[in-house]
Amino acid sequence: MSNILCEYAKRLGEVLKTKDVEKLTEFIKEEMPISMFPSATYQVREITMWKMIANRTDMPQELHKEACDWLLSHGYSTSL
């Protein structure tokens, strides 16, 4: 993976660890200004955040479990 992608993945991981939908929204606005993500409803952004956490292999195990539990308890699969 290139240095740019490694740095992006690292920064994204740090944002996801905060479990803060608004921080993730700001990160995506800065990194991908043409993304549709910031204009999605809060609910869609929250579900997306938990799915991203659940599907990253570099998340702490307890955070991965929390994401999976959240998704399943709200009727969503853990798949992207």
C-alpha positions as CSV (number, residue, x, y, z in Angstrom):
1,M,0.0,0.0,0.0
2,S,1.3,3.4,-0.8
3,N,2.3,5.9,1.9
4,I,-0.7,8.1,1.1
5,L,-3.1,5.2,1.4
6,C,-1.5,4.0,4.6
7,E,-1.7,7.5,6.1
8,Y,-5.4,7.8,5.0
9,A,-6.2,4.4,6.5
10,K,-4.5,5.3,9.7
11,R,-6.4,8.6,10.0
12,L,-9.7,7.0,9.1
13,G,-9.1,4.3,11.8
14,E,-8.4,7.0,14.4
15,V,-11.7,8.8,13.5
16,L,-13.7,5.6,13.6
17,K,-12.3,4.8,17.1
18,T,-14.0,7.9,18.4
19,K,-17.5,6.5,17.4
20,D,-18.5,10.1,16.5
21,V,-20.6,10.3,13.3
22,E,-19.9,14.1,13.0
23,K,-16.1,13.6,13.2
24,L,-16.4,10.9,10.5
25,T,-18.6,13.3,8.4
26,E,-15.9,16.1,8.7
27,F,-13.1,13.6,7.8
28,I,-14.9,12.5,4.7
29,K,-15.7,16.1,3.7
30,E,-12.0,16.9,3.9
31,E,-10.8,13.8,2.2
32,M,-13.4,13.3,-0.4
33,P,-15.1,16.7,-1.1
34,I,-17.4,15.2,-3.8
35,S,-18.7,12.4,-1.6
36,M,-22.4,12.1,-1.1
37,F,-21.8,10.8,2.5
38,P,-22.1,14.3,4.3
39,S,-25.5,14.9,2.8
40,A,-26.9,11.6,3.8
41,T,-29.2,11.5,6.8
42,Y,-27.7,11.1,10.3
43,Q,-29.1,7.6,10.5
44,V,-27.5,6.5,7.2
45,R,-24.1,8.0,8.3
46,E,-24.4,6.3,11.7
47,I,-25.1,2.9,10.2
48,T,-22.2,3.4,7.8
49,M,-19.9,4.3,10.6
50,W,-20.7,1.1,12.5
51,K,-20.4,-1.0,9.4
52,M,-17.0,0.5,8.7
53,I,-15.9,-0.3,12.3
54,A,-17.2,-3.8,12.1
55,N,-15.4,-4.5,8.8
56,R,-11.9,-3.1,9.6
57,T,-9.4,-5.6,10.8
58,D,-7.3,-2.9,12.6
59,M,-10.1,-2.0,15.1
60,P,-9.7,-3.1,18.8
61,Q,-11.6,-6.3,19.4
62,E,-14.0,-4.7,21.9
63,L,-14.9,-2.0,19.4
64,H,-15.4,-4.6,16.7
65,K,-17.8,-6.5,19.0
66,E,-19.6,-3.3,20.0
67,A,-20.1,-2.4,16.3
68,C,-21.4,-5.9,15.5
69,D,-23.7,-5.9,18.5
70,W,-25.0,-2.4,17.6
71,L,-25.7,-3.4,14.0
72,L,-27.4,-6.6,14.9
73,S,-29.5,-5.0,17.7
74,H,-30.8,-2.4,15.2
75,G,-31.7,-5.0,12.6
76,Y,-28.7,-4.5,10.2
77,S,-26.1,-7.1,9.0
78,T,-22.5,-6.6,9.7
79,S,-21.7,-6.8,5.9
80,L,-20.8,-3.8,3.8
